[in-house]
Amino acid sequence: VLLIDIGTDIWTAIAYACQPAEVALMETPPRHPRKDRMVNYRMLFFSFGYIGVIQAVVCWLLFFVMPEMARLTREKKHSGDYTNDEVEANHRAMTMYYWTLVMGQVGAALATTTTQQSLFRYGLPNHWLNVCIVLEIGLALACIYWKELQGPFGTRALPVRDIALGCIAMLVIVVVEELRKSYVRRPRRSVDRLGSMLGPSGGLDTP
């Protein structure tokens, strides 16, 4: 838990303080200081019911794709009864879950830098965020491949194929958010309402 919270979440969250504004920022009405709370049900839905669900689905999918995990789950075999090979397979699957989660966090950090403007037009102007993402990925790879860290965190080295497969989480989140932003940018009132409900800023601004 500490590895995920300190190694992935905190760095990028702090770096958001240096995030440049997107083009349409001045078109967004200001937040009412008394009526509009920074943490409200819309923001919670965006974080846990939208981005969080995407991350969880991809993480668990790739966990069960790993060797032996589907069989062990079907058999409902207790971890205390695992053979040595099954224990190693379980550690590799957990490592895959962790790596996929990290890449999902990277995807979320990139995708939510804007609410309506395309990330491909906005670019990556926040150099602090870019540095934090590189450090986040570097720490994750160190935990996966450095033997001194494998023991405390229960990780195992993954082949390049699995590392590349875990990047699917980042791609899925970025693509889904780009589709949402493209839909929101369409000049329709109903679409504008959808954008205000799902977007991470305005009514859905994270603190």
Backbone as CSV, one residue per row, in Angstrom:
resi,resn,N_x,N_y,N_z,CA_x,CA_y,CA_z,C_x,C_y,C_z
1,VAL,0.830,-1.192,0.000,0.000,0.000,0.000,0.872,1.253,0.000
2,LEU,1.932,1.250,0.825,2.835,2.400,0.864,3.528,2.590,-0.478
3,LEU,3.905,1.478,-1.104,4.583,1.577,-2.394,3.679,2.219,-3.432
4,ILE,2.395,1.857,-3.426,1.450,2.419,-4.396,1.154,3.877,-4.079
5,ASP,0.889,4.176,-2.805,0.513,5.542,-2.435,1.677,6.514,-2.566
6,ILE,2.823,6.140,-1.967,3.976,7.040,-1.994,4.696,6.975,-3.334
7,GLY,4.727,5.804,-3.942,5.492,5.642,-5.176,4.764,6.050,-6.438
8,THR,3.445,6.216,-6.367,2.722,6.561,-7.596,1.837,7.794,-7.449
9,ASP,1.052,7.858,-6.382,0.019,8.894,-6.273,0.563,10.268,-5.887
10,ILE,1.383,10.306,-4.855,1.754,11.589,-4.262,2.554,12.457,-5.219
11,TRP,3.507,11.866,-5.925,4.386,12.657,-6.790,3.597,13.426,-7.840
12,THR,2.764,12.700,-8.565,2.016,13.354,-9.642,0.976,14.315,-9.093
13,ALA,0.393,14.014,-7.924,-0.595,14.911,-7.335,0.033,16.255,-6.982
14,ILE,1.227,16.232,-6.411,1.921,17.476,-6.074,2.299,18.231,-7.340
15,ALA,2.723,17.514,-8.370,3.152,18.160,-9.613,2.012,18.891,-10.311
16,TYR,0.768,18.503,-10.026,-0.374,19.194,-10.644,-0.438,20.669,-10.241
17,ALA,0.209,21.032,-9.142,0.219,22.432,-8.714,0.897,23.332,-9.743
18,CYS,1.733,22.760,-10.580,2.456,23.521,-11.605,1.833,23.368,-12.981
19,GLN,0.612,22.827,-13.054,-0.012,22.541,-14.342,-0.463,23.814,-15.052
20,PRO,0.008,24.083,-16.281,-0.477,25.254,-17.031,-1.950,25.093,-17.395
21,ALA,-2.631,26.214,-17.571,-4.054,26.190,-17.902,-4.267,25.727,-19.341
22,GLU,-5.407,25.068,-19.579,-5.746,24.708,-20.942,-6.433,25.880,-21.637
23,VAL,-6.622,25.777,-22.948,-7.078,26.902,-23.762,-8.430,27.432,-23.311
24,ALA,-9.374,26.541,-23.020,-10.760,26.959,-22.732,-11.011,27.242,-21.253
25,LEU,-9.961,27.437,-20.470,-10.151,27.617,-19.041,-11.030,28.829,-18.723
26,MET,-10.805,29.951,-19.412,-11.543,31.172,-19.114,-13.007,31.099,-19.542
27,GLU,-13.378,30.075,-20.305,-14.771,29.890,-20.692,-15.562,29.141,-19.624
28,THR,-14.877,28.598,-18.630,-15.539,27.857,-17.562,-15.960,28.814,-16.454
29,PRO,-17.219,28.804,-16.050,-17.664,29.684,-14.958,-16.887,29.400,-13.678
30,PRO,-16.621,30.419,-12.890,-15.884,30.213,-11.643,-16.682,29.386,-10.647
31,ARG,-15.986,28.697,-9.797,-16.628,27.887,-8.767,-17.210,28.785,-7.688
32,HIS,-18.459,28.533,-7.316,-19.097,29.304,-6.254,-18.461,28.918,-4.919
33,PRO,-17.937,29.893,-4.177,-17.185,29.564,-2.952,-18.027,28.915,-1.864
34,ARG,-19.341,29.098,-1.887,-20.195,28.545,-0.837,-20.991,27.318,-1.286
35,LYS,-21.421,27.317,-2.542,-22.290,26.242,-3.024,-21.514,25.088,-3.651
36,ASP,-20.434,25.405,-4.341,-19.670,24.375,-5.058,-18.502,23.899,-4.206
37,ARG,-18.584,22.679,-3.760,-17.514,22.086,-2.956,-16.432,21.511,-3.873
38,MET,-15.196,21.581,-3.421,-14.103,21.008,-4.211,-14.209,19.490,-4.273
39,VAL,-14.657,18.882,-3.180,-14.886,17.433,-3.168,-16.388,17.208,-3.108
40,ASN,-16.958,16.745,-4.219,-18.388,16.483,-4.264,-18.640,15.137,-4.938
41,TYR,-19.894,14.798,-5.083,-20.211,13.473,-5.608,-19.754,13.301,-7.045
42,ARG,-19.694,14.405,-7.810,-19.240,14.303,-9.197,-17.753,13.982,-9.268
43,MET,-16.976,14.660,-8.423,-15.553,14.380,-8.399,-15.290,12.954,-7.927
44,LEU,-16.029,12.509,-6.925,-15.865,11.152,-6.420,-16.265,10.126,-7.475
45,PHE,-17.336,10.429,-8.222,-17.736,9.517,-9.289,-16.667,9.440,-10.370
46,PHE,-16.115,10.584,-10.733,-15.067,10.600,-11.761,-13.858,9.780,-11.314
47,SER,-13.469,9.944,-10.044,-12.265,9.280,-9.547,-12.470,7.785,-9.348
48,PHE,-13.574,7.408,-8.688,-13.759,6.015,-8.295,-14.719,5.240,-9.195
49,GLY,-15.687,5.932,-9.793,-16.663,5.238,-10.624,-16.343,5.251,-12.100
50,TYR,-15.311,5.985,-12.476,-14.965,6.105,-13.902,-13.505,5.702,-14.126
51,ILE,-12.559,6.567,-13.760,-11.144,6.248,-13.940,-10.756,5.031,-13.101
52,GLY,-11.207,4.996,-11.855,-10.868,3.883,-10.980,-11.376,2.544,-11.482
53,VAL,-12.569,2.547,-12.042,-13.131,1.298,-12.574,-12.323,0.810,-13.779
54,ILE,-11.942,1.732,-14.653,-11.129,1.346,-15.816,-9.823,0.718,-15.361
55,GLN,-9.162,1.357,-14.397,-7.903,0.820,-13.883,-8.102,-0.576,-13.290
56,ALA,-9.139,-0.726,-12.469,-9.370,-2.009,-11.798,-9.646,-3.120,-12.806
57,VAL,-10.450,-2.841,-13.815,-10.785,-3.862,-14.816,-9.535,-4.326,-15.557
58,VAL,-8.712,-3.379,-15.998,-7.504,-3.752,-16.746,-6.523,-4.491,-15.841
59,CYS,-6.362,-4.023,-14.598,-5.440,-4.678,-13.670,-5.835,-6.126,-13.400
60,TRP,-7.106,-6.353,-13.095,-7.552,-7.711,-12.806,-7.533,-8.593,-14.047
61,LEU,-7.826,-8.011,-15.189,-7.790,-8.787,-16.425,-6.387,-9.325,-16.685
62,LEU,-5.392,-8.450,-16.557,-4.017,-8.890,-16.808,-3.506,-9.784,-15.681
63,PHE,-4.036,-9.626,-14.470,-3.678,-10.533,-13.371,-4.087,-11.963,-13.705
64,PHE,-5.313,-12.121,-14.175,-5.801,-13.465,-14.456,-5.281,-14.030,-15.775
65,VAL,-4.713,-13.172,-16.614,-4.092,-13.657,-17.847,-2.760,-14.353,-17.555
66,MET,-2.146,-13.998,-16.429,-0.854,-14.592,-16.082,-0.994,-16.100,-15.874
67,PRO,0.076,-16.849,-16.142,0.018,-18.317,-16.034,-0.420,-18.783,-14.658
68,GLU,-1.262,-19.794,-14.639,-1.751,-20.492,-13.451,-2.842,-19.750,-12.677
69,MET,-2.992,-18.457,-12.864,-3.900,-17.723,-11.996,-5.365,-18.067,-12.258
70,ALA,-5.739,-18.255,-13.500,-7.118,-18.629,-13.797,-7.437,-20.001,-13.202
71,ARG,-6.491,-20.933,-13.336,-6.725,-22.281,-12.788,-6.808,-22.253,-11.268
72,LEU,-5.884,-21.552,-10.620,-5.882,-21.488,-9.160,-7.159,-20.837,-8.631
73,THR,-7.666,-19.873,-9.365,-8.900,-19.210,-8.947,-10.097,-20.148,-9.093
74,ARG,-10.139,-20.872,-10.215,-11.241,-21.823,-10.422,-11.242,-22.911,-9.355
75,GLU,-10.051,-23.389,-9.011,-9.947,-24.469,-8.032,-10.121,-23.967,-6.595
76,LYS,-10.113,-22.644,-6.400,-10.240,-22.053,-5.065,-9.214,-22.640,-4.105
77,LYS,-8.023,-22.788,-4.616,-6.941,-23.366,-3.828,-6.396,-22.337,-2.857
78,HIS,-6.257,-22.716,-1.595,-5.739,-21.799,-0.581,-4.255,-21.554,-0.817
79,SER,-3.812,-20.327,-0.564,-2.411,-19.984,-0.825,-1.444,-20.822,0.012
80,GLY,-1.900,-21.295,1.174,-1.048,-22.141,1.996,-0.788,-23.506,1.388
81,ASP,-1.600,-23.891,0.419,-1.435,-25.191,-0.241,-0.719,-25.081,-1.585
82,TYR,-0.237,-23.901,-1.932,0.444,-23.714,-3.212,1.762,-24.481,-3.228
83,THR,2.083,-25.018,-4.403,3.416,-25.565,-4.613,4.390,-24.406,-4.814
84,ASN,5.677,-24.702,-4.847,6.681,-23.654,-5.049,6.470,-22.935,-6.378
85,ASP,6.142,-23.708,-7.408,5.904,-23.094,-8.725,4.666,-22.201,-8.692
86,GLU,3.638,-22.635,-7.973,2.416,-21.833,-7.883,2.644,-20.563,-7.062
87,VAL,3.492,-20.647,-6.044,3.831,-19.449,-5.269,4.528,-18.435,-6.157
88,GLU,5.470,-18.897,-6.975,6.176,-17.997,-7.879,5.225,-17.409,-8.922
89,ALA,4.299,-18.230,-9.411,3.319,-17.734,-10.378,2.438,-16.664,-9.749
90,ASN,2.081,-16.856,-8.491,1.261,-15.867,-7.788,2.025,-14.555,-7.615
91,HIS,3.302,-14.631,-7.283,4.121,-13.428,-7.135,4.253,-12.690,-8.473
92,ARG,4.421,-13.443,-9.540,4.537,-12.801,-10.859,3.221,-12.121,-11.242
93,ALA,2.105,-12.774,-10.918,0.800,-12.181,-11.227,0.575,-10.909,-10.411
94,MET,0.967,-10.937,-9.130,0.839,-9.733,-8.310,1.730,-8.617,-8.835
95,THR,2.913,-8.999,-9.318,3.803,-7.998,-9.908,3.189,-7.405,-11.164
96,MET,2.532,-8.239,-11.952,1.855,-7.757,-13.148,0.740,-6.785,-12.785
97,TYR,0.008,-7.104,-11.741,-1.058,-6.212,-11.274,-0.465,-4.871,-10.863
98,TYR,0.625,-4.918,-10.099,1.256,-3.686,-9.638,1.744,-2.844,-10.809
99,TRP,2.430,-3.466,-11.764,2.944,-2.721,-12.918,1.804,-2.128,-13.741
100,THR,0.739,-2.893,-13.926,-0.413,-2.386,-14.671,-1.053,-1.218,-13.948
101,LEU,-1.120,-1.299,-12.613,-1.675,-0.203,-11.827,-0.833,1.063,-11.979
102,VAL,0.484,0.910,-11.952,1.368,2.065,-12.134,1.136,2.714,-13.491
103,MET,1.048,1.895,-14.531,0.829,2.456,-15.867,-0.555,3.074,-15.981
104,GLY,-1.534,2.511,-15.264,-2.850,3.134,-15.229,-2.815,4.489,-14.552
105,GLN,-2.021,4.605,-13.483,-1.864,5.887,-12.804,-1.175,6.905,-13.711
106,VAL,-0.212,6.448,-14.475,0.451,7.341,-15.433,-0.548,7.809,-16.483
107,GLY,-1.350,6.885,-16.997,-2.366,7.259,-17.971,-3.361,8.244,-17.418
108,ALA,-3.781,8.034,-16.153,-4.715,8.963,-15.524,-4.075,10.327,-15.313
109,ALA,-2.807,10.348,-14.924,-2.107,11.616,-14.717,-2.025,12.415,-16.010
110,LEU,-1.793,11.725,-17.112,-1.708,12.414,-18.407,-3.088,12.818,-18.913
111,ALA,-4.035,11.906,-18.835,-5.357,12.148,-19.430,-6.120,13.253,-18.722
112,THR,-5.929,13.394,-17.405,-6.715,14.362,-16.652,-6.032,15.717,-16.526
113,THR,-4.983,15.959,-17.292,-4.372,17.292,-17.290,-5.275,18.312,-17.975
114,THR,-6.223,17.846,-18.775,-7.203,18.736,-19.404,-8.590,18.159,-19.198
115,THR,-9.593,19.037,-19.316,-10.971,18.591,-19.165,-11.686,18.464,-20.509
116,GLN,-11.330,19.326,-21.475,-11.956,19.288,-22.798,-10.934,19.270,-23.926
117,GLN,-9.837,19.957,-23.755,-8.833,20.035,-24.814,-8.115,18.699,-24.965
118,SER,-7.860,18.310,-26.209,-7.178,17.053,-26.476,-5.760,17.093,-25.919
119,LEU,-5.347,15.991,-25.312,-3.993,15.889,-24.793,-2.968,16.038,-25.902
120,PHE,-3.312,15.603,-27.104,-2.370,15.664,-28.219,-2.181,17.099,-28.716
121,ARG,-3.136,17.968,-28.459,-2.973,19.391,-28.774,-2.363,20.148,-27.597
122,TYR,-2.735,19.743,-26.410,-2.249,20.408,-25.201,-0.771,20.102,-24.963
123,GLY,-0.382,18.862,-25.242,1.001,18.462,-25.060,1.326,18.120,-23.619
124,LEU,2.612,18.186,-23.293,3.092,17.862,-21.949,3.909,19.043,-21.412
125,PRO,3.233,20.177,-21.153,3.970,21.385,-20.760,4.442,21.402,-19.310
126,ASN,3.889,20.532,-18.479,4.265,20.516,-17.062,5.510,19.657,-16.881
127,HIS,6.659,20.299,-16.832,7.915,19.549,-16.749,8.063,18.831,-15.411
128,TRP,7.498,19.397,-14.343,7.549,18.713,-13.056,6.754,17.414,-13.097
129,LEU,5.600,17.456,-13.740,4.794,16.240,-13.882,5.544,15.198,-14.711
130,ASN,6.191,15.643,-15.774,6.946,14.720,-16.614,8.067,14.047,-15.822
131,VAL,8.772,14.835,-14.999,9.846,14.274,-14.180,9.294,13.275,-13.178
132,CYS,8.173,13.619,-12.553,7.562,12.715,-11.572,7.112,11.412,-12.208
133,ILE,6.600,11.479,-13.419,6.173,10.258,-14.113,7.377,9.362,-14.407
134,VAL,8.471,9.974,-14.855,9.690,9.199,-15.124,10.189,8.540,-13.838
135,LEU,10.208,9.289,-12.732,10.642,8.729,-11.450,9.702,7.625,-10.978
136,GLU,8.412,7.823,-11.204,7.419,6.817,-10.812,7.651,5.508,-11.553
137,ILE,7.875,5.606,-12.853,8.138,4.404,-13.647,9.467,3.777,-13.247
138,GLY,10.478,4.616,-12.996,11.771,4.103,-12.580,11.703,3.351,-11.260
139,LEU,10.936,3.883,-10.297,10.777,3.203,-9.015,10.065,1.869,-9.188
140,ALA,9.037,1.852,-10.024,8.304,0.602,-10.263,9.210,-0.458,-10.880
141,LEU,10.009,-0.064,-11.858,10.926,-1.019,-12.500,11.998,-1.492,-11.521
142,ALA,12.441,-0.589,-10.633,13.422,-0.991,-9.626,12.829,-2.033,-8.688
143,CYS,11.581,-1.848,-8.297,10.923,-2.814,-7.417,10.711,-4.151,-8.105
144,ILE,10.593,-4.128,-9.417,10.359,-5.363,-10.158,11.655,-6.117,-10.431
145,TYR,12.737,-5.407,-10.748,13.955,-6.070,-11.210,15.109,-6.060,-10.204
146,TRP,15.067,-5.200,-9.191,16.155,-5.134,-8.223,15.893,-6.147,-7.115
147,LYS,16.793,-7.100,-6.960,16.570,-8.204,-6.030,16.406,-7.720,-4.589
148,GLU,17.126,-6.643,-4.224,17.022,-6.131,-2.857,15.616,-5.608,-2.542
149,LEU,14.859,-5.247,-3.564,13.491,-4.758,-3.361,12.442,-5.831,-3.627
150,GLN,12.821,-6.879,-4.331,11.859,-7.941,-4.622,11.383,-8.641,-3.351
151,GLY,12.297,-8.849,-2.412,11.935,-9.532,-1.178,10.922,-8.763,-0.346
152,PRO,11.216,-7.502,0.011,10.255,-6.754,0.848,8.889,-6.561,0.204
153,PHE,8.855,-6.391,-1.128,7.578,-6.103,-1.787,6.960,-7.324,-2.468
154,GLY,7.638,-8.450,-2.445,7.072,-9.665,-3.019,6.931,-9.638,-4.527
155,THR,7.771,-8.872,-5.193,7.695,-8.776,-6.647,8.630,-9.783,-7.307
156,ARG,8.456,-9.965,-8.600,9.306,-10.837,-9.395,9.588,-10.163,-10.735
157,ALA,10.707,-10.505,-11.326,11.065,-9.938,-12.625,10.077,-10.405,-13.693
158,LEU,9.660,-9.483,-14.540,8.724,-9.795,-15.618,9.450,-9.724,-16.958
159,PRO,9.078,-10.583,-17.890,9.659,-10.470,-19.237,9.176,-9.200,-19.928
160,VAL,9.913,-8.811,-20.960,9.591,-7.574,-21.674,8.169,-7.622,-22.221
161,ARG,7.719,-8.793,-22.633,6.363,-8.930,-23.168,5.328,-8.496,-22.139
162,ASP,5.510,-8.907,-20.875,4.545,-8.541,-19.842,4.631,-7.058,-19.493
163,ILE,5.831,-6.506,-19.529,5.985,-5.073,-19.287,5.226,-4.282,-20.354
164,ALA,5.369,-4.702,-21.597,4.659,-4.024,-22.686,3.150,-4.220,-22.546
165,LEU,2.731,-5.397,-22.104,1.310,-5.681,-21.953,0.686,-4.800,-20.871
166,GLY,1.443,-4.537,-19.815,0.929,-3.694,-18.751,0.675,-2.264,-19.184
167,CYS,1.356,-1.827,-20.245,1.162,-0.463,-20.750,-0.223,-0.268,-21.363
168,ILE,-0.944,-1.362,-21.558,-2.308,-1.262,-22.081,-3.163,-0.375,-21.182
169,ALA,-2.930,-0.433,-19.870,-3.731,0.370,-18.936,-3.605,1.854,-19.246
170,MET,-2.387,2.307,-19.512,-2.182,3.711,-19.845,-2.887,4.072,-21.143
171,LEU,-2.752,3.223,-22.139,-3.355,3.501,-23.444,-4.877,3.531,-23.353
172,VAL,-5.459,2.595,-22.615,-6.920,2.527,-22.496,-7.464,3.793,-21.858
173,ILE,-6.854,4.235,-20.761,-7.348,5.423,-20.066,-7.211,6.664,-20.936
174,VAL,-6.066,6.821,-21.587,-5.864,7.993,-22.449,-6.858,7.998,-23.600
175,VAL,-7.063,6.838,-24.235,-7.975,6.758,-25.379,-9.416,7.025,-24.947
176,VAL,-9.843,6.420,-23.833,-11.210,6.629,-23.353,-11.443,8.095,-23.020
177,GLU,-10.477,8.737,-22.370,-10.614,10.149,-22.025,-10.610,11.030,-23.285
178,GLU,-9.820,10.666,-24.279,-9.813,11.430,-25.524,-11.165,11.335,-26.224
179,LEU,-11.788,10.172,-26.170,-13.119,10.014,-26.754,-14.143,10.858,-26.002
180,ARG,-14.050,10.862,-24.666,-14.970,11.681,-23.882,-14.788,13.164,-24.184
181,LYS,-13.546,13.610,-24.240,-13.270,15.025,-24.508,-13.738,15.412,-25.909
182,SER,-13.559,14.528,-26.869,-14.015,14.799,-28.229,-15.526,14.948,-28.268
183,TYR,-16.221,14.106,-27.502,-17.676,14.185,-27.445,-18.132,15.469,-26.757
184,VAL,-17.419,15.838,-25.692,-17.768,17.039,-24.937,-17.581,18.295,-25.779
185,ARG,-16.584,18.298,-26.642,-16.292,19.495,-27.436,-17.330,19.742,-28.523
186,ARG,-18.197,18.785,-28.771,-19.237,18.992,-29.780,-20.217,20.048,-29.299
187,PRO,-20.593,21.018,-30.153,-21.420,22.159,-29.706,-22.885,21.788,-29.518
188,ARG,-23.157,21.030,-28.441,-24.533,20.687,-28.130,-24.740,20.841,-26.640
189,ARG,-25.917,21.330,-26.246,-26.157,21.574,-24.835,-26.124,20.298,-24.019
190,SER,-26.690,19.242,-24.589,-26.709,17.985,-23.858,-25.304,17.467,-23.651
191,VAL,-24.455,17.686,-24.648,-23.075,17.248,-24.536,-22.348,18.068,-23.482
192,ASP,-22.627,19.397,-23.453,-22.001,20.242,-22.450,-22.370,19.772,-21.043
193,ARG,-23.611,19.348,-20.891,-24.041,18.860,-19.589,-23.308,17.575,-19.219
194,LEU,-23.116,16.690,-20.223,-22.380,15.460,-19.976,-20.955,15.775,-19.578
195,GLY,-20.362,16.753,-20.245,-18.995,17.112,-19.923,-18.857,17.626,-18.514
196,SER,-19.851,18.417,-18.065,-19.784,18.950,-16.703,-19.976,17.842,-15.675
197,MET,-20.660,16.769,-16.069,-20.871,15.663,-15.141,-19.652,14.768,-15.039
198,LEU,-18.954,14.558,-16.177,-17.871,13.574,-16.190,-16.490,14.197,-16.134
199,GLY,-16.359,15.459,-16.502,-15.044,16.069,-16.571,-14.409,16.223,-15.201
200,PRO,-13.051,16.140,-15.114,-12.396,16.224,-13.829,-12.225,17.642,-13.314
201,SER,-12.723,18.668,-14.037,-12.631,20.020,-13.511,-13.971,20.668,-13.554
202,GLY,-14.082,21.889,-13.119,-15.383,22.523,-12.957,-16.094,21.866,-11.802
203,GLY,-17.237,21.238,-12.089,-17.961,20.546,-11.031,-17.226,19.318,-10.551
204,LEU,-16.248,18.822,-11.347,-15.562,17.593,-10.988,-14.103,17.832,-10.654
205,ASP,-13.724,19.017,-10.372,-12.326,19.309,-10.059,-11.857,18.498,-8.866
206,THR,-10.717,17.871,-9.028,-10.096,17.208,-7.883,-9.403,18.236,-7.039
207,PRO,-9.300,18.026,-5.745,-8.680,19.036,-4.887,-7.195,19.141,-5.184
